[in-house]
Amino acid sequence: ATFFPFNFHPQRSVMAEKRSPAGCSLLGLLFSAVFAHLTLCPFTKVEESFNLQATHDILYHRLDLEKYDHNAFPGVVPRTFLGPLFISLLCSPLVYLLHLLEASKLYSQIIVRGCLGLCVTLALWRLQQEVRKLFGSTVAGLFCLICASQFHLMFYSTRTLPNVFALPIVLLAFTAWLQHKHGTFIALSAFAIIVFRSELSIFLGLMLLMSLMGRRLSVSRLLCCAVPAGIGCLALTVGVDSVFWKQLLWPEGQVLWYNTVLNRSSSWGISLPFSVLIQQSC
């Protein structure tokens, strides 16, 4: 017997191969859960401010970079504009229509967050489809029910945080890993790590290590995929973000340096009750 992440030998039942009648219902359940949280809580908090404001500026100020909010409020460390650019591209027709109708920008905000939630939901659904092929319709159905019942996953699916921008990419990378499409997995992993979240190198790196140890991926194949993917993703984020920030810049690299090497993550802020408790104890 072998440890299944290294060698998948699932028994694909006839039910797993066929489209389940409950499939549309499960997809509707995921959409409903995500958009219910969005509707009940349409406003945002400070951690989401950069990406949400960047999306606003791209949609409304377009090429007039001087009016962009980050010029006056850059934040503790710079963040990438690639996520806001992608979401702006998706929702720009609807936002433009709202602009013509002179509707409140709150509706634009809901559309922006809804597009992000749509990306997360479709990525979850793509992963579910692979789970269905490998383990059957019962496991796939339970997967959807568990996802829909998790408050944090559904609530944060529409929140414009770097983690959430990275989430659909990681889900697609995980799907590619299950399919043993190592080139796709490496490319998506490189994009998520280099552009959005460098800490993902631990999680995705361990998955890659499992493929290497299981001899499903050779070192030469790894290098052939990883080197061009890494260079391409780095060139993309540096090229785009340097234009917006008006200096040669790799945002996620600077975040990694600031939080890990300089160990200055406390500059993001500390918990007030905890700090008061320390002061009173002293």
Backbone as CSV, one residue per row, in Angstrom:
resi,resn,N_x,N_y,N_z,CA_x,CA_y,CA_z,C_x,C_y,C_z
1,ALA,0.846,-1.193,0.000,0.000,0.000,0.000,0.875,1.235,0.000
2,THR,0.428,2.267,-0.652,1.197,3.507,-0.732,0.410,4.637,-0.112
3,PHE,1.126,5.659,0.337,0.502,6.842,0.918,-0.145,7.648,-0.184
4,PHE,-1.493,7.891,-0.094,-2.232,8.314,-1.278,-1.815,9.629,-1.919
5,PRO,-1.227,10.639,-1.194,-0.805,11.827,-1.920,0.254,11.542,-2.973
6,PHE,1.003,10.424,-2.781,2.037,10.097,-3.752,1.483,9.311,-4.938
7,ASN,0.514,8.450,-4.675,-0.022,7.605,-5.739,-1.530,7.490,-5.570
8,PHE,-2.260,8.120,-6.444,-3.711,8.015,-6.412,-4.142,6.802,-7.217
9,HIS,-4.913,5.936,-6.606,-5.514,4.814,-7.322,-6.982,4.739,-6.926
10,PRO,-7.750,5.801,-7.188,-9.156,5.812,-6.769,-9.993,4.894,-7.637
11,GLN,-11.016,4.354,-7.020,-11.986,3.564,-7.762,-13.070,4.510,-8.247
12,ARG,-13.070,4.821,-9.509,-14.019,5.788,-10.045,-15.338,5.086,-10.336
13,SER,-16.311,5.351,-9.512,-17.625,4.728,-9.696,-18.363,5.381,-10.839
14,VAL,-19.403,4.701,-11.286,-20.217,5.251,-12.357,-20.859,6.558,-11.915
15,MET,-21.262,6.632,-10.645,-21.883,7.849,-10.126,-20.908,9.007,-10.159
16,ALA,-19.624,8.728,-9.921,-18.630,9.799,-9.904,-18.425,10.374,-11.287
17,GLU,-18.621,9.559,-12.308,-18.380,10.019,-13.663,-19.554,10.817,-14.219
18,LYS,-20.753,10.517,-13.709,-21.925,11.183,-14.244,-22.169,12.511,-13.532
19,ARG,-22.839,13.391,-14.201,-23.220,14.660,-13.588,-24.340,14.405,-12.583
20,SER,-24.073,14.782,-11.345,-25.072,14.574,-10.309,-26.188,15.593,-10.436
21,PRO,-27.471,15.154,-10.261,-28.575,16.115,-10.293,-28.461,17.181,-9.217
22,ALA,-27.750,16.825,-8.125,-27.590,17.772,-7.024,-26.461,18.753,-7.271
23,GLY,-25.739,18.585,-8.398,-24.586,19.441,-8.659,-24.942,20.911,-8.727
24,CYS,-25.983,21.235,-9.466,-26.407,22.638,-9.584,-26.867,23.193,-8.250
25,SER,-27.503,22.333,-7.461,-27.969,22.767,-6.142,-26.785,23.095,-5.239
26,LEU,-25.724,22.280,-5.307,-24.540,22.523,-4.481,-23.829,23.791,-4.913
27,LEU,-23.745,24.006,-6.225,-23.138,25.237,-6.718,-23.965,26.444,-6.270
28,GLY,-25.286,26.309,-6.364,-26.159,27.379,-5.898,-26.011,27.635,-4.408
29,LEU,-25.768,26.566,-3.652,-25.564,26.709,-2.206,-24.317,27.532,-1.916
30,LEU,-23.230,27.246,-2.628,-21.996,28.007,-2.426,-22.188,29.476,-2.783
31,PHE,-22.801,29.721,-3.938,-23.063,31.102,-4.345,-23.947,31.815,-3.318
32,SER,-24.981,31.134,-2.864,-25.916,31.741,-1.921,-25.235,32.095,-0.608
33,ALA,-24.378,31.193,-0.125,-23.688,31.449,1.139,-22.749,32.647,1.024
34,VAL,-21.997,32.694,-0.085,-21.058,33.800,-0.283,-21.789,35.128,-0.390
35,PHE,-22.820,35.175,-1.214,-23.492,36.445,-1.463,-24.448,36.832,-0.331
36,ALA,-24.840,35.886,0.488,-25.604,36.223,1.687,-24.731,36.990,2.666
37,HIS,-23.496,36.531,2.843,-22.560,37.254,3.714,-22.246,38.639,3.156
38,LEU,-22.114,38.737,1.844,-21.841,40.031,1.219,-23.010,40.991,1.421
39,THR,-24.217,40.499,1.241,-25.395,41.356,1.369,-25.615,41.806,2.808
40,LEU,-25.405,40.890,3.752,-25.626,41.211,5.157,-24.539,42.118,5.729
41,CYS,-23.365,42.063,5.125,-22.256,42.890,5.628,-21.535,43.525,4.434
42,PRO,-22.133,44.558,3.835,-21.563,45.137,2.613,-20.384,46.071,2.843
43,PHE,-20.148,46.461,4.086,-19.077,47.418,4.353,-17.761,46.703,4.636
44,THR,-16.691,47.447,4.697,-15.359,46.850,4.799,-14.637,47.374,6.035
45,LYS,-13.471,46.787,6.301,-12.644,47.232,7.416,-11.268,47.632,6.901
46,VAL,-10.418,48.111,7.807,-9.200,48.798,7.394,-8.241,47.893,6.621
47,GLU,-8.193,46.599,6.943,-7.257,45.709,6.255,-7.549,45.590,4.764
48,GLU,-8.775,45.849,4.385,-9.178,45.738,2.986,-8.990,47.036,2.213
49,SER,-8.588,48.094,2.910,-8.657,49.435,2.325,-7.782,49.608,1.095
50,PHE,-6.549,49.079,1.121,-5.665,49.332,-0.020,-6.230,48.738,-1.305
51,ASN,-6.541,47.453,-1.282,-7.012,46.799,-2.509,-8.344,47.363,-2.980
52,LEU,-9.223,47.687,-2.053,-10.519,48.243,-2.432,-10.352,49.645,-3.017
53,GLN,-9.497,50.459,-2.379,-9.267,51.806,-2.890,-8.533,51.761,-4.226
54,ALA,-7.595,50.820,-4.372,-6.882,50.675,-5.642,-7.843,50.293,-6.761
55,THR,-8.791,49.404,-6.461,-9.794,49.031,-7.457,-10.657,50.229,-7.823
56,HIS,-11.045,50.998,-6.823,-11.822,52.222,-7.071,-11.063,53.168,-7.986
57,ASP,-9.774,53.378,-7.703,-8.980,54.328,-8.485,-8.823,53.862,-9.929
58,ILE,-8.624,52.558,-10.104,-8.483,52.023,-11.465,-9.780,52.209,-12.244
59,LEU,-10.917,51.979,-11.578,-12.211,52.078,-12.245,-12.614,53.516,-12.535
60,TYR,-12.299,54.427,-11.635,-12.803,55.792,-11.757,-11.750,56.799,-12.234
61,HIS,-10.488,56.613,-11.855,-9.441,57.543,-12.282,-8.653,57.041,-13.497
62,ARG,-8.714,55.751,-13.722,-8.080,55.110,-14.875,-6.592,55.476,-14.983
63,LEU,-6.207,56.203,-16.014,-4.782,56.476,-16.262,-4.260,57.703,-15.529
64,ASP,-5.129,58.384,-14.810,-4.700,59.567,-14.062,-4.115,59.127,-12.718
65,LEU,-2.871,58.665,-12.760,-2.252,58.075,-11.571,-2.031,59.085,-10.455
66,GLU,-2.007,60.353,-10.780,-1.784,61.372,-9.755,-2.938,61.426,-8.751
67,LYS,-4.119,60.995,-9.146,-5.281,61.043,-8.260,-5.424,59.788,-7.412
68,TYR,-4.537,58.825,-7.603,-4.667,57.565,-6.877,-4.399,57.778,-5.386
69,ASP,-5.156,57.078,-4.569,-5.118,57.254,-3.123,-3.784,56.856,-2.508
70,HIS,-3.104,55.877,-3.089,-1.866,55.396,-2.466,-0.744,56.419,-2.513
71,ASN,-0.885,57.444,-3.340,0.126,58.511,-3.352,0.138,59.267,-2.030
72,ALA,-1.043,59.443,-1.431,-1.139,60.145,-0.150,-1.106,59.197,1.041
73,PHE,-1.624,57.988,0.845,-1.688,57.010,1.940,-1.101,55.685,1.469
74,PRO,0.220,55.560,1.438,0.865,54.360,0.886,0.771,53.134,1.785
75,GLY,0.472,53.312,3.062,0.432,52.174,3.969,1.810,51.840,4.508
76,VAL,1.865,50.824,5.369,3.132,50.438,5.998,4.107,49.887,4.963
77,VAL,3.608,49.026,4.082,4.413,48.473,2.992,3.586,48.522,1.712
78,PRO,4.217,48.599,0.562,3.465,48.626,-0.707,2.841,47.277,-1.012
79,ARG,1.717,47.322,-1.698,1.030,46.111,-2.127,0.890,46.111,-3.647
80,THR,0.682,44.929,-4.201,0.587,44.801,-5.647,-0.744,45.329,-6.172
81,PHE,-0.725,45.847,-7.395,-1.933,46.306,-8.072,-2.503,45.238,-9.004
82,LEU,-1.865,44.084,-9.105,-2.320,43.072,-10.059,-3.705,42.529,-9.690
83,GLY,-3.957,42.312,-8.409,-5.274,41.850,-7.988,-6.372,42.856,-8.306
84,PRO,-6.213,44.121,-7.869,-7.207,45.134,-8.225,-7.380,45.318,-9.732
85,LEU,-6.308,45.194,-10.500,-6.418,45.305,-11.953,-7.310,44.214,-12.531
86,PHE,-7.120,42.998,-12.057,-7.905,41.876,-12.566,-9.383,42.036,-12.208
87,ILE,-9.661,42.367,-10.947,-11.049,42.538,-10.520,-11.694,43.713,-11.244
88,SER,-10.937,44.773,-11.459,-11.467,45.933,-12.189,-11.844,45.563,-13.612
89,LEU,-11.039,44.718,-14.234,-11.331,44.264,-15.590,-12.639,43.478,-15.633
90,LEU,-12.870,42.648,-14.618,-14.084,41.828,-14.584,-15.348,42.669,-14.385
91,CYS,-15.270,43.624,-13.483,-16.499,44.329,-13.101,-16.661,45.683,-13.786
92,SER,-15.717,46.086,-14.623,-15.774,47.412,-15.235,-17.054,47.677,-16.047
93,PRO,-17.599,46.710,-16.819,-18.840,47.022,-17.554,-19.997,47.393,-16.627
94,LEU,-20.172,46.637,-15.534,-21.265,46.924,-14.613,-21.040,48.233,-13.862
95,VAL,-19.803,48.481,-13.466,-19.498,49.720,-12.757,-19.700,50.927,-13.680
96,TYR,-19.331,50.778,-14.936,-19.531,51.870,-15.894,-21.025,52.151,-16.077
97,LEU,-21.819,51.089,-16.108,-23.268,51.260,-16.227,-23.824,52.005,-15.010
98,LEU,-23.355,51.642,-13.821,-23.787,52.331,-12.606,-23.366,53.794,-12.630
99,HIS,-22.182,54.049,-13.188,-21.698,55.431,-13.299,-22.611,56.251,-14.209
100,LEU,-23.050,55.655,-15.311,-23.965,56.352,-16.220,-25.314,56.619,-15.547
101,LEU,-25.737,55.714,-14.683,-27.008,55.857,-13.982,-26.883,56.741,-12.740
102,GLU,-25.642,57.201,-12.469,-25.361,58.037,-11.305,-25.765,57.352,-10.006
103,ALA,-25.535,56.070,-9.942,-25.844,55.294,-8.740,-24.755,55.493,-7.693
104,SER,-25.088,55.196,-6.457,-24.134,55.314,-5.363,-22.946,54.371,-5.572
105,LYS,-21.772,54.824,-5.137,-20.579,53.986,-5.261,-20.644,52.760,-4.348
106,LEU,-21.557,52.752,-3.411,-21.719,51.564,-2.577,-22.080,50.357,-3.429
107,TYR,-22.878,50.568,-4.463,-23.248,49.470,-5.350,-22.043,48.994,-6.164
108,SER,-21.175,49.921,-6.515,-19.934,49.541,-7.200,-19.066,48.698,-6.281
109,GLN,-19.022,49.085,-5.019,-18.247,48.314,-4.050,-18.786,46.898,-3.914
110,ILE,-20.096,46.769,-3.876,-20.713,45.442,-3.770,-20.408,44.607,-5.009
111,ILE,-20.417,45.226,-6.183,-20.108,44.507,-7.422,-18.656,44.046,-7.421
112,VAL,-17.748,44.918,-6.981,-16.325,44.564,-6.919,-16.125,43.370,-6.000
113,ARG,-16.696,43.444,-4.818,-16.559,42.336,-3.869,-17.272,41.085,-4.381
114,GLY,-18.394,41.280,-5.076,-19.100,40.136,-5.634,-18.287,39.419,-6.696
115,CYS,-17.550,40.165,-7.514,-16.692,39.545,-8.532,-15.583,38.722,-7.890
116,LEU,-15.028,39.241,-6.797,-14.006,38.482,-6.080,-14.608,37.210,-5.495
117,GLY,-15.797,37.320,-4.909,-16.474,36.137,-4.386,-16.805,35.131,-5.467
118,LEU,-17.132,35.622,-6.645,-17.411,34.739,-7.783,-16.167,33.943,-8.157
119,CYS,-15.009,34.598,-8.167,-13.746,33.911,-8.495,-13.448,32.810,-7.478
120,VAL,-13.630,33.117,-6.201,-13.374,32.130,-5.158,-14.337,30.945,-5.289
121,THR,-15.614,31.240,-5.521,-16.621,30.180,-5.623,-16.353,29.271,-6.818
122,LEU,-16.013,29.856,-7.964,-15.738,29.042,-9.150,-14.488,28.190,-8.956
123,ALA,-13.493,28.718,-8.248,-12.290,27.932,-7.967,-12.610,26.775,-7.021
124,LEU,-13.448,27.040,-6.012,-13.897,25.962,-5.127,-14.659,24.893,-5.910
125,TRP,-15.490,25.340,-6.844,-16.276,24.405,-7.642,-15.381,23.570,-8.550
126,ARG,-14.335,24.175,-9.076,-13.400,23.421,-9.917,-12.685,22.357,-9.086
127,LEU,-12.319,22.687,-7.870,-11.707,21.708,-6.981,-12.697,20.599,-6.648
128,GLN,-13.947,20.967,-6.422,-14.991,19.981,-6.142,-15.144,18.994,-7.286
129,GLN,-15.055,19.485,-8.525,-15.191,18.596,-9.678,-14.088,17.533,-9.693
130,GLU,-12.875,17.931,-9.322,-11.780,16.963,-9.280,-11.955,16.000,-8.118
131,VAL,-12.436,16.501,-6.999,-12.730,15.633,-5.860,-13.786,14.600,-6.244
132,ARG,-14.785,15.025,-7.010,-15.833,14.115,-7.464,-15.253,13.002,-8.339
133,LYS,-14.340,13.358,-9.226,-13.729,12.352,-10.098,-12.906,11.341,-9.305
134,LEU,-12.206,11.829,-8.288,-11.292,10.970,-7.550,-11.978,10.143,-6.468
135,PHE,-12.949,10.742,-5.791,-13.491,10.094,-4.592,-14.998,9.876,-4.620
136,GLY,-15.672,10.308,-5.681,-17.095,10.049,-5.784,-17.972,11.221,-5.402
137,SER,-19.253,11.096,-5.724,-20.190,12.203,-5.535,-20.491,12.475,-4.068
138,THR,-20.454,11.438,-3.222,-20.746,11.647,-1.801,-19.702,12.542,-1.154
139,VAL,-18.446,12.255,-1.416,-17.356,13.071,-0.856,-17.414,14.487,-1.413
140,ALA,-17.699,14.604,-2.703,-17.797,15.931,-3.316,-18.937,16.740,-2.709
141,GLY,-20.071,16.080,-2.461,-21.193,16.760,-1.844,-20.878,17.207,-0.426
142,LEU,-20.213,16.354,0.334,-19.810,16.720,1.694,-18.806,17.867,1.672
143,PHE,-17.920,17.862,0.680,-16.949,18.956,0.526,-17.677,20.297,0.366
144,CYS,-18.682,20.330,-0.491,-19.442,21.567,-0.704,-20.199,21.986,0.544
145,LEU,-20.796,21.018,1.235,-21.556,21.337,2.444,-20.652,21.879,3.542
146,ILE,-19.468,21.291,3.669,-18.518,21.775,4.678,-18.062,23.190,4.343
147,CYS,-17.739,23.439,3.071,-17.305,24.779,2.659,-18.394,25.814,2.903
148,ALA,-19.630,25.475,2.530,-20.734,26.425,2.663,-21.066,26.716,4.120
149,SER,-20.746,25.783,5.015,-21.085,25.954,6.429,-19.980,26.649,7.226
150,GLN,-18.833,26.916,6.597,-17.730,27.555,7.306,-17.857,29.076,7.210
151,PHE,-18.085,29.723,8.343,-18.313,31.167,8.343,-17.132,31.929,7.741
152,HIS,-15.923,31.635,8.188,-14.772,32.426,7.762,-14.535,32.329,6.255
153,LEU,-14.666,31.143,5.690,-14.441,30.967,4.262,-15.461,31.748,3.446
154,MET,-16.727,31.619,3.799,-17.777,32.303,3.056,-17.734,33.817,3.280
155,PHE,-17.466,34.240,4.500,-17.444,35.667,4.827,-16.283,36.371,4.131
156,TYR,-15.106,35.765,4.188,-13.916,36.419,3.649,-13.751,36.231,2.144
157,SER,-14.605,35.434,1.523,-14.490,35.211,0.078,-14.695,36.484,-0.735
158,THR,-15.361,37.475,-0.158,-15.595,38.729,-0.877,-14.782,39.886,-0.294
159,ARG,-13.856,39.588,0.586,-13.057,40.633,1.222,-11.774,40.865,0.428
160,THR,-11.494,42.117,0.111,-10.360,42.443,-0.773,-9.041,42.444,-0.008
161,LEU,-8.670,41.280,0.475,-7.412,41.078,1.186,-6.432,40.326,0.289
162,PRO,-5.120,40.517,0.486,-4.146,39.746,-0.307,-4.374,38.243,-0.217
163,ASN,-4.740,37.764,0.985,-5.005,36.330,1.146,-6.136,35.855,0.246
164,VAL,-7.175,36.678,0.124,-8.340,36.281,-0.669,-8.040,36.364,-2.161
165,PHE,-7.242,37.331,-2.578,-6.816,37.369,-3.980,-5.999,36.130,-4.325
166,ALA,-5.226,35.646,-3.363,-4.410,34.456,-3.607,-5.225,33.173,-3.555
167,LEU,-6.361,33.187,-2.835,-7.130,31.959,-2.600,-7.574,31.246,-3.872
168,PRO,-8.197,31.917,-4.860,-8.592,31.179,-6.075,-7.402,30.550,-6.792
169,ILE,-6.268,31.236,-6.783,-5.074,30.715,-7.447,-4.583,29.462,-6.731
170,VAL,-4.580,29.493,-5.396,-4.146,28.331,-4.618,-5.100,27.155,-4.821
171,LEU,-6.394,27.433,-4.880,-7.373,26.358,-5.114,-7.168,25.713,-6.482
172,LEU,-6.895,26.528,-7.488,-6.626,25.982,-8.821,-5.301,25.222,-8.848
173,ALA,-4.319,25.722,-8.090,-3.037,25.012,-7.994,-3.231,23.657,-7.321
174,PHE,-4.028,23.627,-6.267,-4.312,22.372,-5.575,-5.012,21.387,-6.510
175,THR,-5.941,21.904,-7.312,-6.635,21.064,-8.291,-5.650,20.479,-9.293
176,ALA,-4.733,21.310,-9.782,-3.714,20.837,-10.728,-2.815,19.787,-10.087
177,TRP,-2.514,19.956,-8.798,-1.689,18.976,-8.095,-2.402,17.631,-8.002
178,LEU,-3.701,17.660,-7.726,-4.474,16.421,-7.682,-4.501,15.734,-9.039
179,GLN,-4.457,16.532,-10.104,-4.476,15.993,-11.468,-3.084,15.603,-11.953
180,HIS,-2.079,15.833,-11.132,-0.681,15.583,-11.499,-0.233,16.431,-12.695
181,LYS,-0.827,17.612,-12.842,-0.399,18.572,-13.858,0.636,19.486,-13.218
182,HIS,1.851,18.992,-13.137,2.861,19.675,-12.338,3.283,21.015,-12.921
183,GLY,3.276,21.130,-14.235,3.631,22.407,-14.844,2.642,23.504,-14.453
184,THR,1.355,23.176,-14.523,0.312,24.127,-14.125,0.409,24.440,-12.642
185,PHE,0.620,23.399,-11.836,0.739,23.594,-10.387,1.895,24.527,-10.052
186,ILE,3.030,24.331,-10.670,4.208,25.153,-10.378,3.987,26.594,-10.824
187,ALA,3.388,26.780,-12.002,3.155,28.133,-12.513,2.190,28.901,-11.612
188,LEU,1.079,28.257,-11.224,0.105,28.914,-10.355,0.692,29.179,-8.978
189,SER,1.471,28.238,-8.475,2.108,28.422,-7.167,3.085,29.591,-7.199
190,ALA,3.865,29.677,-8.263,4.817,30.779,-8.395,4.099,32.121,-8.413
191,PHE,2.977,32.180,-9.130,2.224,33.427,-9.210,1.669,33.829,-7.844
192,ALA,1.086,32.864,-7.124,0.521,33.157,-5.806,1.594,33.589,-4.816
193,ILE,2.746,32.936,-4.857,3.819,33.223,-3.904,4.503,34.547,-4.211
194,ILE,4.867,34.767,-5.459,5.649,35.937,-5.832,4.810,37.211,-5.854
195,VAL,3.544,37.084,-6.212,2.703,38.277,-6.364,1.930,38.606,-5.098
196,PHE,1.348,37.597,-4.432,0.406,37.883,-3.361,0.890,37.514,-1.968
197,ARG,1.361,36.288,-1.769,1.668,35.822,-0.433,2.893,34.929,-0.434
198,SER,4.022,35.471,0.021,5.271,34.701,0.015,5.211,33.527,0.991
199,GLU,4.386,33.639,2.056,4.290,32.554,3.037,3.721,31.269,2.436
200,LEU,3.052,31.382,1.307,2.503,30.198,0.649,3.595,29.252,0.167
201,SER,4.834,29.720,0.140,5.940,28.852,-0.274,6.075,27.652,0.659
202,ILE,5.655,27.811,1.917,5.726,26.698,2.868,4.689,25.636,2.509
203,PHE,3.444,26.055,2.374,2.351,25.124,2.070,2.521,24.476,0.697
204,LEU,2.685,25.305,-0.324,2.802,24.776,-1.679,4.130,24.060,-1.886
205,GLY,5.152,24.506,-1.179,6.453,23.840,-1.266,6.402,22.421,-0.723
206,LEU,5.647,22.214,0.355,5.497,20.864,0.904,4.750,19.951,-0.063
207,MET,3.753,20.490,-0.748,3.046,19.706,-1.758,3.990,19.316,-2.893
208,LEU,4.832,20.263,-3.271,5.813,19.984,-4.324,6.803,18.922,-3.869
209,LEU,7.206,19.002,-2.602,8.132,18.016,-2.054,7.523,16.622,-2.067
210,MET,6.230,16.538,-1.785,5.549,15.240,-1.818,5.576,14.633,-3.217
211,SER,5.422,15.484,-4.238,5.483,14.988,-5.613,6.892,14.516,-5.962
212,LEU,7.896,15.234,-5.467,9.281,14.829,-5.714,9.604,13.520,-5.011
213,MET,9.171,13.391,-3.760,9.444,12.165,-3.010,8.682,10.974,-3.577
214,GLY,7.515,11.236,-4.146,6.740,10.162,-4.760,7.186,9.830,-6.174
215,ARG,8.227,10.530,-6.647,8.807,10.300,-7.982,7.800,10.530,-9.104
216,ARG,6.872,11.408,-8.849,5.948,11.812,-9.905,6.445,13.071,-10.609
217,LEU,7.477,13.655,-10.076,8.075,14.857,-10.659,9.578,14.771,-10.491
218,SER,10.297,14.973,-11.578,11.757,14.933,-11.519,12.300,16.319,-11.230
219,VAL,13.532,16.369,-10.756,14.166,17.656,-10.460,14.350,18.468,-11.739
220,SER,14.718,17.804,-12.816,14.908,18.514,-14.083,13.603,19.119,-14.586
221,ARG,12.509,18.370,-14.448,11.192,18.882,-14.838,10.793,20.057,-13.951
222,LEU,11.102,19.936,-12.662,10.819,21.019,-11.719,11.529,22.299,-12.133
223,LEU,12.804,22.192,-12.443,13.581,23.377,-12.822,13.089,23.960,-14.141
224,CYS,12.740,23.097,-15.077,12.250,23.577,-16.376,10.951,24.368,-16.239
225,CYS,10.137,24.007,-15.239,8.870,24.719,-15.025,9.032,25.909,-14.093
226,ALA,9.806,25.711,-13.024,9.882,26.723,-11.969,10.671,27.959,-12.386
227,VAL,11.769,27.772,-13.088,12.622,28.919,-13.441,11.899,29.914,-14.345
228,PRO,11.341,29.476,-15.485,10.612,30.458,-16.307,9.378,31.017,-15.628
229,ALA,8.668,30.187,-14.833,7.482,30.684,-14.127,7.862,31.747,-13.110
230,GLY,8.930,31.496,-12.376,9.387,32.467,-11.385,9.829,33.771,-12.012
231,ILE,10.600,33.677,-13.080,11.090,34.879,-13.763,9.921,35.657,-14.367
232,GLY,8.990,34.940,-14.984,7.850,35.599,-15.609,6.963,36.316,-14.601
233,CYS,6.664,35.645,-13.476,5.813,36.263,-12.449,6.503,37.455,-11.804
234,LEU,7.796,37.322,-11.556,8.540,38.438,-10.965,8.583,39.624,-11.915
235,ALA,8.825,39.361,-13.199,8.853,40.434,-14.188,7.497,41.121,-14.300
236,LEU,6.419,40.324,-14.204,5.072,40.888,-14.315,4.768,41.834,-13.161
237,THR,5.000,41.368,-11.929,4.660,42.214,-10.781,5.579,43.425,-10.677
238,VAL,6.851,43.249,-10.960,7.772,44.396,-10.908,7.429,45.395,-12.003
239,GLY,7.134,44.902,-13.203,6.816,45.791,-14.308,5.552,46.601,-14.080
240,VAL,4.497,45.926,-13.622,3.216,46.612,-13.410,3.266,47.517,-12.184
241,ASP,3.736,46.982,-11.079,3.695,47.735,-9.825,4.686,48.895,-9.802
242,SER,5.766,48.770,-10.533,6.714,49.890,-10.598,6.076,51.106,-11.262
243,VAL,5.167,50.865,-12.199,4.466,51.972,-12.854,3.549,52.672,-11.865
244,PHE,2.780,51.897,-11.107,1.826,52.490,-10.172,2.520,53.162,-8.989
245,TRP,3.603,52.555,-8.503,4.302,53.107,-7.344,5.392,54.105,-7.722
246,LYS,5.642,54.248,-9.024,6.598,55.235,-9.539,8.023,55.021,-9.025
247,GLN,8.367,53.770,-8.830,9.732,53.382,-8.462,9.893,51.897,-8.749
248,LEU,11.125,51.466,-8.969,11.372,50.051,-9.210,11.045,49.279,-7.947
249,LEU,10.097,48.347,-8.041,9.558,47.773,-6.820,9.016,46.368,-7.045
250,TRP,9.304,45.486,-6.093,8.658,44.179,-5.994,7.879,44.172,-4.673
251,PRO,6.565,44.437,-4.694,5.803,44.626,-3.460,5.900,43.469,-2.472
252,GLU,5.649,42.250,-2.936,5.645,41.128,-2.001,7.039,40.843,-1.460
253,GLY,8.056,41.133,-2.243,9.427,41.006,-1.750,9.703,41.991,-0.628
254,GLN,9.176,43.181,-0.758,9.354,44.186,0.290,8.573,43.813,1.546
255,VAL,7.385,43.231,1.371,6.603,42.759,2.515,7.373,41.662,3.249
256,LEU,7.942,40.720,2.500,8.718,39.634,3.093,9.911,40.174,3.867
257,TRP,10.599,41.135,3.296,11.767,41.739,3.962,11.342,42.465,5.236
258,TYR,10.265,43.201,5.153,9.795,44.011,6.277,9.337,43.142,7.444
259,ASN,8.539,42.105,7.145,7.971,41.280,8.212,8.927,40.229,8.744
260,THR,9.768,39.669,7.862,10.602,38.535,8.253,12.015,38.955,8.635
261,VAL,12.685,39.667,7.756,14.075,40.037,8.010,14.162,41.161,9.050
262,LEU,13.401,42.221,8.835,13.419,43.339,9.775,12.586,43.075,11.027
263,ASN,11.687,42.086,10.954,10.827,41.711,12.085,10.069,42.919,12.632
264,ARG,9.446,43.671,11.737,8.735,44.885,12.135,7.227,44.762,11.874
265,SER,6.714,43.546,11.948,5.285,43.355,11.699,4.427,44.071,12.735
266,SER,4.997,44.390,13.905,4.232,45.104,14.923,3.834,46.501,14.467
267,SER,4.484,47.017,13.426,4.133,48.340,12.912,2.750,48.353,12.285
268,TRP,2.231,47.150,11.985,0.870,47.078,11.462,-0.151,47.440,12.525
269,GLY,0.257,47.355,13.789,-0.657,47.640,14.893,-0.666,46.495,15.882
270,ILE,-1.117,46.771,17.102,-1.196,45.753,18.140,-2.589,45.772,18.736
271,SER,-2.913,44.711,19.430,-4.230,44.610,20.056,-4.283,45.542,21.255
272,LEU,-5.232,46.468,21.252,-5.333,47.456,22.322,-5.592,46.821,23.687
273,PRO,-6.561,45.898,23.838,-6.777,45.300,25.168,-5.542,44.599,25.696
274,PHE,-4.796,43.926,24.791,-3.601,43.208,25.221,-2.526,44.184,25.675
275,SER,-2.350,45.295,24.933,-1.333,46.281,25.292,-1.675,46.959,26.609
276,VAL,-2.980,47.229,26.838,-3.404,47.831,28.103,-3.123,46.883,29.260
277,LEU,-3.363,45.582,29.047,-3.116,44.585,30.082,-1.631,44.552,30.454
278,ILE,-0.761,44.649,29.452,0.684,44.631,29.704,1.084,45.855,30.506
279,GLN,0.551,47.030,30.101,0.904,48.264,30.789,0.441,48.223,32.248
280,GLN,-0.761,47.689,32.491,-1.254,47.614,33.857,-0.448,46.631,34.681
281,SER,0.015,45.556,34.063,0.812,44.570,34.771,2.158,45.137,35.174
282,CYS,2.707,46.003,34.277,4.010,46.603,34.575,3.870,47.688,35.644
